[in-house]
Amino acid sequence: MIIVAAAVGYLYMNQMNAVSAGGTTPRVTIDVTAVRNDLLAMANAERRYWAANAKYASLDELRNNGDIPIPSRANYTYSADVTDTAFKIVATYSGSDPTAPKTITVDEAMAMTTR
C-alpha cells in the first residue's frame, strides 16, 4: 500500500513539472492564472477607488483603506505606477522557470500584457 501511494505521488509530482503543449508546466499555468486574477482584482479596486475619489491610488493606499488585500505569491511581486488619471500594475516573476512570463501587467483600460 505504501509503495502504491509513493508511486502515485511520484507520478503526480512529475506531471506537475511536465511541459504542456503550450510550452509551460502545469504549475506555471496555475501560478499565472492566479496572478492574472490578482491583477484583475487590483485593477477593479483601482476603478472603484477612482469612481469614489476621482483619482487612482497606490497599492499601499488600497491596502490601507481596506479596498483590497494585496496577495503574496511565491515567485511574483506586485508594484504599481500610478498617477491621478492612469495606473499600471505589474507582477514581476523572480523564479527560475524559463517558461514563466517575466512580467504581467494590467492598466486602467483593463488591458493585460504578458511578457
Residue pairs with C-beta under 8 A, 6 or more apart in sequence:
15 26
16 25
16 26
16 27
17 25
17 27
18 25
18 26
19 25
19 99
20 26
20 29
22 29
23 99
24 32
24 99
24 100
25 97
25 99
27 97
28 97
28 99
28 100
31 73
31 74
31 75
31 76
31 100
32 100
32 101
32 104
32 114
34 73
35 73
35 76
35 91
35 104
36 104
36 112
38 71
38 73
38 78
38 91
39 78
39 89
39 91
39 104
39 105
39 106
39 112
40 106
40 110
40 112
41 68
42 59
42 62
42 68
42 70
42 78
42 80
42 89
42 106
43 87
43 89
43 106
43 107
43 108
43 110
45 62
45 67
45 68
46 56
46 57
46 62
46 82
46 87
46 89
46 108
47 108
48 67
49 55
49 56
49 57
49 61
49 62
49 65
49 67
50 56
50 108
54 84
55 84
55 85
56 82
56 83
56 84
56 85
56 86
56 87
56 108
57 65
57 67
57 82
58 80
58 82
59 70
59 78
59 79
59 80
59 89
62 68
62 70
63 69
63 70
70 78
71 78
73 91
74 95
75 93
75 94
75 95
75 97
75 100
76 91
76 92
76 93
76 94
77 91
77 92
77 94
78 89
78 90
78 91
78 92
79 89
79 90
79 92
80 87
80 88
80 89
80 90
81 87
81 88
81 90
82 88
85 108
86 107
86 108
87 107
87 108
88 105
88 106
88 107
88 108
89 105
89 106
89 107
90 103
90 104
90 105
91 103
91 104
91 105
92 102
92 103
93 100
93 101
93 102
93 103
101 114
101 115
102 115
103 113
103 114
103 115
104 112
104 113
104 114
104 115
105 112
105 113
106 112
106 113
